Amino acid sequence: MSDYNSEMKELADNLWSYFSPKVEAATRSCLRLEKATVQSAPSGGTVAVRLPFDETVMELPYASSLSGNLSIGASVWIGIPYSDLSNAVVLFDATFQNL
């Protein structure tokens, strides 16, 4: 049975190495939305947020209309270009009422 598992893993690895560049190229210009939690008050045009299930806190720019809604613990939506997490920006509060 272990030979079968190793063969399947080898097949999966080969498929991923083939498809991975194609997926990356196809989604390079896409934008995904992720929910995040505000970790600190906004300062200097950025706010610290944390994605669910991730301990990393990121300092991101935010839409100026959100300045009154960015209290610690608030839920927000951030826009992340698939190609680069460092270009993410806080776009909406959790209810999509502010842009």
C-alpha positions in Angstrom: 0.0 0.0 0.0 2.9 2.4 0.7 4.0 2.1 -3.0 0.5 3.2 -4.1 0.6 6.2 -1.7 4.1 7.3 -2.9 3.0 6.9 -6.6 -0.1 9.1 -5.9 2.0 11.7 -4.2 4.4 11.7 -7.1 1.5 12.1 -9.5 0.0 15.0 -7.4 3.4 16.7 -7.2 3.9 16.5 -10.9 0.4 17.8 -11.6 0.9 20.7 -9.2 4.2 21.7 -10.7 2.5 21.7 -14.2 -0.6 23.6 -13.1 0.8 26.0 -10.5 2.4 28.5 -12.9 -0.8 28.5 -15.0 -3.0 29.2 -12.0 -0.7 32.0 -10.9 -0.6 33.6 -14.3 -4.4 33.3 -14.7 -5.1 34.9 -11.3 -2.4 37.6 -11.3 -4.8 40.4 -12.1 -7.6 39.1 -9.8 -8.6 40.6 -6.4 -9.9 38.5 -3.6 -11.6 39.6 -0.4 -10.6 38.3 3.0 -12.2 39.1 6.3 -9.8 40.4 9.0 -9.9 41.7 12.5 -8.5 45.1 13.5 -5.6 44.7 16.0 -4.8 48.4 16.7 -6.2 51.8 16.1 -5.3 53.4 12.8 -2.2 55.5 12.7 -0.4 57.3 9.9 -2.7 56.1 7.2 -2.4 52.4 8.1 -4.2 50.0 10.4 -3.0 46.7 11.9 -5.2 43.7 10.9 -5.0 39.9 11.4 -6.5 37.3 9.1 -8.4 34.4 10.7 -6.2 31.4 11.6 -3.1 33.4 11.0 -1.0 35.0 13.8 0.7 37.5 11.5 -0.4 41.1 12.0 -0.2 43.3 8.9 -0.1 47.0 8.7 -2.3 48.0 5.7 -3.6 51.2 4.2 -7.3 51.7 4.4 -10.1 53.5 2.6 -10.4 57.0 4.3 -14.2 56.5 4.8 -13.4 53.8 7.3 -11.5 55.9 9.7 -14.4 56.0 12.2 -15.1 52.3 12.1 -11.6 50.9 12.7 -11.7 50.2 16.4 -9.8 47.3 17.9 -11.6 44.0 17.4 -13.8 45.3 14.5 -14.2 43.0 11.5 -13.2 44.4 8.1 -12.8 43.1 4.6 -9.5 43.6 2.9 -8.8 43.4 -0.9 -5.8 41.3 -1.7 -4.3 41.0 -5.2 -3.6 37.3 -5.8 -0.1 38.1 -6.9 1.0 40.1 -3.8 -0.2 40.2 -0.3 1.9 43.3 0.4 -0.4 45.3 -1.8 -3.5 44.5 0.2 -5.8 47.3 1.4 -8.7 47.5 3.9 -11.8 48.3 1.8 -15.0 47.7 3.8 -16.2 47.3 7.4 -17.8 43.9 8.0 -21.2 45.1 6.9 -20.0 46.6 3.6 -21.6 49.9 4.6 -18.5 52.0 4.1 -16.2 52.2 1.1 
